[in-house]
Amino acid sequence: MTRKVWPTVAWVAATVVAAAGIVTLAIGLATPVGFGWFAYQPLADATFTPTATGVFVSRATVTGVVLLTIGLVGLAFLVGLRAGPRFGSATRTAGGSGPEDPG
C-alpha cells in the first residue's frame, strides 16, 4: 500500500468495526437470553429474577461489546496519530534552546 492509502484504509476499517459492534450489540440486546434445562426448577414456587449480582447476556451482546471496544480503540489511536504531530511541533523552539540542548 502506498503511504497515502493506508490511513484511509485504517479509518474505514476502524469505523466499520465500530459500526459492526454497534449493530451486533443492538441485536444481542434485543434477543432474549435463553436458558437450558438446568435453569428449570420444577418444584420451586419462586420465580427467578436477576439481581445486581446476576445479569445474563447473550454471546451476541458480548461480541458486540468486544467489537465496539476494538473499533473505538482503533479510532482513538488514529485520532492520536493525526493530532500528535500538530501538538508535538508546537513544543519545539526555533532557536535550538529546547530541552534536548543542554547549553
Backbone as ProteinMPNN parsed JSONL, in Angstrom:
{"seq_chain_A": "MTRKVWPTVAWVAATVVAAAGIVTLAIGLATPVGFGWFAYQPLADATFTPTATGVFVSRATVTGVVLLTIGLVGLAFLVGLRAGPRFGSATRTAGGSGPEDPG", "coords_chain_A": {"N_chain_A": [[0.833, -1.175, 0.0], [0.401, 2.239, -0.672], [1.773, 5.212, 0.824], [-0.198, 7.131, 1.16], [-2.577, 5.774, 1.07], [-2.946, 3.94, 3.176], [-3.764, 5.308, 5.628], [-6.433, 6.006, 5.028], [-7.577, 3.492, 4.623], [-7.233, 2.451, 7.19], [-8.85, 4.195, 8.741], [-11.366, 3.636, 7.608], [-11.569, 0.881, 8.183], [-11.514, 0.839, 11.03], [-13.823, 2.317, 11.56], [-15.775, 0.695, 10.381], [-15.538, -1.619, 11.96], [-16.313, -0.583, 14.462], [-18.948, 0.194, 13.84], [-20.035, -2.295, 13.177], [-19.861, -3.464, 15.666], [-21.717, -1.914, 17.093], [-24.11, -2.601, 15.759], [-24.176, -5.405, 16.212], [-24.268, -5.423, 18.993], [-26.743, -4.147, 19.425], [-28.465, -6.029, 18.264], [-27.926, -8.22, 19.908], [-28.811, -7.261, 22.395], [-31.505, -7.01, 21.881], [-32.353, -9.579, 21.525], [-33.856, -12.159, 23.34], [-32.487, -13.812, 26.196], [-31.805, -17.203, 26.346], [-32.226, -20.113, 28.361], [-30.878, -23.261, 29.334], [-31.957, -26.616, 30.159], [-31.157, -26.801, 32.776], [-31.853, -24.534, 34.186], [-34.417, -24.756, 34.974], [-36.701, -25.175, 37.53], [-38.587, -27.479, 38.795], [-40.103, -27.896, 41.164], [-40.07, -25.608, 42.629], [-41.497, -22.722, 44.104], [-40.806, -20.146, 43.692], [-40.059, -17.401, 41.517], [-37.469, -16.849, 39.261], [-35.567, -13.971, 39.279], [-33.178, -11.845, 37.955], [-30.711, -10.231, 39.902], [-28.662, -7.514, 41.087], [-26.313, -8.896, 41.251], [-26.405, -10.862, 39.365], [-26.523, -10.821, 36.061], [-27.559, -11.696, 32.918], [-26.261, -12.068, 29.722], [-26.308, -12.417, 26.173], [-24.246, -14.26, 23.831], [-23.976, -12.771, 21.529], [-24.27, -10.17, 22.473], [-21.974, -9.867, 24.049], [-20.041, -10.204, 22.05], [-20.65, -7.973, 20.481], [-19.972, -5.894, 22.254], [-17.215, -6.329, 22.473], [-16.372, -5.956, 19.783], [-17.162, -3.279, 19.411], [-15.525, -2.027, 21.302], [-12.944, -2.612, 20.286], [-13.116, -1.253, 17.828], [-13.499, 1.416, 18.711], [-11.126, 1.842, 20.139], [-9.309, 1.632, 18.046], [-10.121, 3.858, 16.508], [-9.547, 5.9, 18.342], [-6.781, 5.642, 18.471], [-6.098, 6.386, 15.846], [-6.981, 9.036, 15.825], [-5.213, 10.071, 17.694], [-2.807, 9.703, 16.289], [-3.204, 11.51, 14.244], [-3.449, 13.945, 15.614], [-1.104, 14.096, 17.053], [1.436, 14.972, 15.686], [0.794, 17.656, 15.256], [0.502, 18.821, 17.827], [2.953, 18.149, 18.908], [4.867, 19.541, 17.422], [4.516, 22.147, 18.237], [5.737, 22.434, 20.678], [8.429, 22.558, 20.313], [11.236, 24.754, 20.025], [12.36, 27.413, 17.907], [14.892, 28.463, 18.17], [16.712, 26.593, 19.047], [17.13, 26.125, 21.707], [15.925, 24.122, 23.18], [14.736, 21.422, 25.303], [16.423, 19.34, 24.607], [18.854, 20.487, 24.119], [21.532, 21.108, 26.023], [23.022, 23.409, 26.475]], "CA_chain_A": [[0.0, 0.0, 0.0], [1.17, 3.48, -0.678], [1.753, 5.972, 2.072], [-1.425, 7.92, 1.259], [-3.752, 4.914, 1.077], [-3.145, 3.201, 4.43], [-4.596, 5.983, 6.627], [-7.831, 5.897, 4.635], [-7.986, 2.116, 4.898], [-7.3, 2.296, 8.644], [-10.045, 4.902, 9.207], [-12.545, 2.883, 7.171], [-11.617, -0.378, 8.921], [-11.891, 1.109, 12.42], [-15.217, 2.747, 11.559], [-16.604, -0.478, 10.075], [-15.532, -2.49, 13.141], [-17.144, 0.062, 15.486], [-20.349, 0.107, 13.405], [-20.438, -3.699, 13.323], [-20.048, -3.669, 17.097], [-22.982, -1.291, 17.492], [-25.199, -3.414, 15.218], [-24.191, -6.675, 16.925], [-24.714, -5.135, 20.352], [-28.18, -3.892, 19.377], [-29.13, -7.308, 18.018], [-27.762, -9.042, 21.101], [-29.668, -6.752, 23.467], [-32.9, -7.206, 21.501], [-32.646, -11.011, 21.551], [-33.969, -12.659, 24.708], [-31.497, -14.809, 26.579], [-32.432, -18.484, 26.63], [-31.529, -20.973, 29.302], [-31.027, -24.695, 29.112], [-32.821, -27.349, 31.083], [-30.663, -26.689, 34.14], [-32.426, -23.367, 34.845], [-35.803, -25.073, 35.311], [-36.9, -25.733, 38.861], [-39.96, -27.938, 38.714], [-40.832, -27.885, 42.43], [-39.881, -24.329, 43.32], [-42.601, -21.775, 43.965], [-40.251, -18.815, 43.459], [-39.699, -17.056, 40.151], [-36.109, -16.308, 39.203], [-35.356, -12.628, 38.74], [-31.785, -11.479, 38.151], [-30.442, -9.077, 40.751], [-27.437, -6.803, 40.709], [-25.185, -9.83, 41.21], [-26.521, -11.804, 38.266], [-27.114, -10.314, 34.837], [-27.212, -12.631, 31.866], [-26.238, -11.503, 28.379], [-26.053, -13.425, 25.155], [-22.924, -14.194, 23.189], [-24.0, -11.666, 20.571], [-24.041, -8.936, 23.219], [-20.544, -9.825, 24.399], [-19.311, -9.98, 20.797], [-20.864, -6.574, 20.109], [-19.172, -5.04, 23.143], [-15.797, -6.5, 22.105], [-16.146, -5.281, 18.502], [-17.257, -1.831, 19.618], [-14.325, -1.599, 22.016], [-11.813, -2.647, 19.35], [-13.299, -0.159, 16.869], [-13.267, 2.712, 19.36], [-9.685, 1.951, 20.43], [-8.676, 1.94, 16.762], [-10.405, 5.252, 16.153], [-8.784, 6.763, 19.256], [-5.389, 5.581, 18.031], [-5.954, 7.181, 14.632], [-7.108, 10.451, 16.21], [-3.936, 10.416, 18.318], [-1.793, 9.843, 15.235], [-3.447, 12.74, 13.488], [-3.248, 15.115, 16.468], [0.234, 14.067, 17.639], [2.422, 15.872, 15.079], [0.382, 19.051, 15.396], [0.813, 19.284, 19.17], [4.369, 17.926, 19.173], [5.685, 20.571, 16.777], [4.338, 23.426, 18.917], [6.574, 22.493, 21.868], [9.824, 22.798, 19.926], [11.553, 26.164, 19.792], [13.135, 27.637, 16.694], [16.249, 28.898, 18.482], [17.578, 25.479, 19.398], [17.352, 26.065, 23.141], [14.891, 23.224, 23.709], [15.195, 20.541, 26.366], [17.487, 18.454, 24.163], [20.095, 21.246, 24.012], [21.888, 21.472, 27.393], [23.781, 24.632, 26.611]], "C_chain_A": [[0.879, 1.24, 0.0], [0.953, 4.221, 0.628], [0.456, 6.759, 2.256], [-2.676, 7.054, 1.373], [-3.993, 4.295, 2.445], [-3.912, 3.975, 5.485], [-6.088, 5.897, 6.3], [-8.365, 4.507, 4.928], [-8.134, 1.9, 6.401], [-8.541, 2.99, 9.212], [-11.31, 4.132, 8.844], [-12.672, 1.591, 7.972], [-12.058, -0.163, 10.364], [-13.355, 1.535, 12.515], [-16.155, 1.573, 11.297], [-16.664, -1.414, 11.277], [-16.401, -1.889, 14.247], [-18.629, -0.02, 15.106], [-20.867, -1.325, 13.519], [-20.657, -4.036, 14.792], [-21.358, -3.089, 17.585], [-24.161, -2.136, 17.016], [-25.307, -4.736, 15.968], [-24.667, -6.488, 18.359], [-26.222, -4.893, 20.393], [-28.961, -5.185, 19.15], [-29.054, -8.19, 19.257], [-28.641, -8.576, 22.252], [-31.15, -6.964, 23.162], [-33.31, -8.676, 21.56], [-32.766, -11.478, 22.997], [-32.957, -13.772, 24.973], [-32.226, -16.092, 26.943], [-31.567, -19.308, 27.565], [-31.763, -22.416, 28.919], [-31.908, -25.327, 30.164], [-32.409, -27.167, 32.533], [-31.249, -25.492, 34.885], [-33.863, -23.618, 35.299], [-35.869, -25.715, 36.688], [-38.341, -26.21, 38.961], [-40.746, -27.824, 40.019], [-40.707, -26.566, 43.189], [-41.08, -23.422, 43.073], [-42.11, -20.357, 43.657], [-39.931, -18.63, 41.983], [-38.317, -16.423, 40.167], [-36.133, -14.921, 38.586], [-33.91, -12.247, 38.997], [-31.658, -10.226, 39.013], [-29.17, -8.392, 40.27], [-26.252, -7.749, 40.609], [-25.268, -10.793, 40.044], [-27.257, -11.215, 37.082], [-26.618, -11.208, 33.715], [-27.304, -11.94, 30.517], [-25.911, -12.623, 27.401], [-24.638, -13.274, 24.596], [-22.86, -13.053, 22.181], [-23.755, -10.329, 21.269], [-22.569, -8.786, 23.585], [-19.698, -9.568, 23.16], [-19.451, -8.531, 20.347], [-20.05, -5.617, 20.955], [-17.69, -5.127, 22.773], [-15.505, -5.787, 20.788], [-16.211, -3.766, 18.642], [-16.018, -1.292, 20.321], [-13.115, -1.569, 21.095], [-11.917, -1.504, 18.341], [-13.023, 1.203, 17.483], [-11.799, 2.912, 19.742], [-8.927, 2.27, 19.147], [-8.905, 3.373, 16.335], [-9.647, 6.22, 17.055], [-7.303, 6.787, 18.879], [-5.174, 6.452, 16.798], [-6.11, 8.676, 14.904], [-5.811, 10.916, 16.87], [-2.822, 10.564, 17.303], [-1.956, 11.147, 14.471], [-3.137, 13.975, 14.331], [-1.822, 15.195, 17.006], [1.235, 15.007, 17.002], [2.067, 17.344, 15.247], [0.761, 19.588, 16.77], [2.291, 19.11, 19.498], [5.246, 19.005, 18.574], [5.568, 21.916, 17.488], [5.246, 23.546, 20.144], [8.04, 22.735, 21.539], [10.047, 24.285, 19.669], [12.445, 26.292, 18.57], [14.591, 27.968, 16.992], [17.195, 27.772, 18.875], [17.853, 25.382, 20.891], [16.285, 25.213, 23.821], [15.5, 22.319, 24.773], [16.316, 19.6, 25.934], [18.84, 19.152, 24.05], [20.493, 21.73, 25.404], [22.511, 22.85, 27.523], [23.06, 25.82, 26.272]], "O_chain_A": [[1.955, 1.267, 0.598], [0.069, 3.893, 1.419], [0.053, 7.026, 3.388], [-3.737, 7.559, 1.74], [-5.147, 4.136, 2.843], [-4.68, 3.35, 6.215], [-6.912, 5.734, 7.2], [-9.481, 4.359, 5.425], [-9.07, 1.23, 6.837], [-9.215, 2.43, 10.077], [-12.216, 3.989, 9.665], [-13.772, 1.239, 8.397], [-12.894, -0.912, 10.869], [-14.05, 1.15, 13.456], [-17.211, 1.469, 11.922], [-17.729, -1.951, 11.585], [-17.148, -2.615, 14.903], [-19.472, -0.278, 15.965], [-22.012, -1.54, 13.916], [-21.55, -4.816, 15.122], [-22.041, -3.702, 18.405], [-25.105, -2.367, 17.772], [-26.409, -5.151, 16.326], [-25.403, -7.328, 18.878], [-26.903, -5.378, 21.296], [-29.998, -5.406, 19.776], [-30.037, -8.842, 19.609], [-29.161, -9.398, 23.006], [-31.961, -7.084, 24.081], [-34.5, -8.98, 21.637], [-31.871, -11.22, 23.801], [-32.624, -14.56, 24.088], [-33.154, -16.077, 27.751], [-30.34, -19.21, 27.557], [-32.744, -22.741, 28.251], [-32.531, -24.632, 30.967], [-33.227, -27.359, 33.433], [-31.151, -25.437, 36.111], [-34.459, -22.759, 35.949], [-35.167, -26.687, 36.966], [-39.235, -25.397, 39.194], [-41.966, -27.667, 39.972], [-41.214, -26.453, 44.305], [-41.609, -23.365, 41.963], [-42.917, -19.467, 43.39], [-39.577, -19.582, 41.288], [-38.032, -15.56, 40.997], [-36.663, -14.729, 37.491], [-33.451, -12.314, 40.137], [-32.423, -9.275, 38.855], [-28.674, -8.667, 39.177], [-25.271, -7.428, 39.938], [-24.291, -11.484, 39.754], [-28.484, -11.119, 37.097], [-25.419, -11.448, 33.574], [-28.309, -11.301, 30.207], [-25.316, -13.637, 27.764], [-23.942, -12.293, 24.86], [-21.809, -12.439, 21.999], [-23.099, -9.451, 20.708], [-21.992, -7.708, 23.446], [-18.74, -8.797, 23.212], [-18.483, -7.926, 19.885], [-19.499, -4.642, 20.444], [-16.991, -4.113, 22.761], [-14.499, -5.086, 20.679], [-15.4, -3.052, 18.053], [-15.519, -0.221, 19.974], [-12.343, -0.611, 21.115], [-10.916, -0.857, 18.034], [-12.387, 2.051, 16.857], [-11.289, 4.03, 19.674], [-8.006, 3.087, 19.157], [-7.986, 4.035, 15.853], [-9.157, 7.248, 16.587], [-6.652, 7.829, 18.959], [-4.182, 7.174, 16.712], [-5.436, 9.492, 14.276], [-5.361, 12.036, 16.628], [-1.978, 11.451, 17.433], [-0.98, 11.799, 14.102], [-2.612, 14.957, 13.807], [-1.378, 16.28, 17.383], [1.85, 15.793, 17.722], [2.957, 18.186, 15.368], [1.286, 20.696, 16.874], [2.827, 19.87, 20.305], [6.272, 19.356, 19.156], [6.459, 22.754, 17.345], [5.5, 24.658, 20.605], [8.815, 23.088, 22.428], [9.167, 24.982, 19.163], [13.199, 25.375, 18.244], [15.448, 27.767, 16.132], [18.394, 28.011, 19.018], [18.732, 24.623, 21.301], [15.804, 25.547, 24.904], [16.679, 22.459, 25.099], [17.074, 19.111, 26.771], [19.866, 18.488, 23.901], [19.876, 22.656, 25.93], [22.517, 23.406, 28.621], [23.609, 26.919, 26.351]]}, "name": "protein", "num_of_chains": 1, "seq": "MTRKVWPTVAWVAATVVAAAGIVTLAIGLATPVGFGWFAYQPLADATFTPTATGVFVSRATVTGVVLLTIGLVGLAFLVGLRAGPRFGSATRTAGGSGPEDPG"}
